[in-house]
Amino acid sequence: MWIESVIEHTKRELKLLGLDHVGIDTVVVDFIEGLHAKLGNQPGVMKTVTNYTEKLIDKKPIAPITEEDFDEDGRCIRYEYIYRASDGKYYNDRAIAFKKGLGTQYIYQGQRRSKQEISLPYVPSEEIQVLDSSSQM
């Protein structure tokens, strides 16, 4: 069965990292088995749920942001980097992340900018632009 080979692979890989000694292997295996119990042999859907989990841990919204998600001052109550400006337009201050080497940076000045205008409903996403070593941040 497909899930048995996934579990075997998971246990082997986590053991190689030494995570079996701290019990993380059991947590991960239980999570994968739980997804399989609810979803069946649907690896694509399981990966989507895992992606949702990663975003939730980072406190990022997974459902679309709508006009109802803004307070009277124009701040998004679900994601602090999105706001409504005084002109009524909506912006995401972290729409683009710039990578140079191993680091990721957000830029708000000059020709490259992380801030982008958005339209609602909006599901936050972050575009990654890789800069070569000669690029100036």
N, C-alpha and C positions, 0 to 999 in steps of 0.2 A: 504494500500500500504506500502511496506517495507520502503521506504524513509521517509514517514510520521512518522513512529515509531522511526526511527533513529533521526530525527529532534526533536521530542518530548523528547526523552531520552537526547539528547545533551543540549537542553534548560534547562531541569531539573537539570542536573549535573553541568552545568556552573552557574546556579543560586545558587546552594548549595555552590559553591565556592565564590559567591559574584561577579562574573565576569559580571553579567548583569548590575551592577551599573556603570561599566566603558566602556560598549559597546563592550567588547571582544566577548560576546555571539553572537552578530549580525555578526561580522566578521567571526567567526567559522561556524555559520549556513549558511551564504552566501557562504563560501568556499565549504562546503559539498553539498549544493544545486547546486552550479555551477558544481562540479564534476559529480553529478548525471545527470544534464542536458546534459552534454557532453558524459558521459559514460553509462548512464542507470543503471540498477540494477546489477552492477558488483562490489561488495564490495572488492574483491581481487585486482582488478585494481585500485580502489580508494585508497586502502591502499598502493599500490606501489607508486602512485603519492604522497601521503602524506609522504612516506619514502624519496622520491626524494626531497621533500620540506625541510625536516629536514636536509638532506645532503647539499642542496644548501645554507641554512642559515648558516651552519658551513663552507661554502666555500670549500666543498669537491666535487670532480668530480663525475659525475654519468655516463658519457660515458667513454669507455676504453681509457687509456693513450697509445699513440703510440710513435714511434721514433720522429715524427714531433713535439712532445710536449716538446722537450728539447732544451735549448739554446746551444751555442758553448762551454760553460763551463760545460755542463752536468747537469744543473739544470732543473728540470721540471717546466715549466712556468704555469702549471695548479694546481699543488699541491706541496707545498714547502718541504714536507717530502720525496719526491721521487727524486732520482738523478742517474746519470750514473757515475760510478767510473772510475778511470784512466785505469783500466783493461777492460773496456767496459761492465762490468756487471751492472745491475740495482738493486737498493735497495730502500726499503721503511723503513724509520726510525721509523714509527709508525704502523708497521704490527701487533705487539702484545702489548696489554695494560695489565698491572698487577694490579689486585684489591686486596687490603688488607683492610678489614673493609669497610669504606665508600669511601676511596680515590682510585684514579686511578693514576698509575705512569708509566712512560716509563723508561726502564733500558737499559743502554748501556755498562755496565761492568759486569764482573763476569759470572756465568754460565747461568743466564737468560738474554736474550737480546730482546729488542723490534725490533731491526733492522733485516730485513729478505731480502734475495735475491729474486727478482721477475723476471718474464719474461713478455715481451710485446706481444700483447696488454694486458693491466692490468687494472682492475677496483679495485681501492683501497678498502680494507676491513680491519677491525681491529678485530683481534681475542682477546677475553678477557680470561685471565687466572686468576682464583681466587686462591689466596695464603692463606693458613691457617695461623693462628696466630703465629705458631712457625717458619714459613718460614722467611728467611732473604732476604731483598730486596737488 
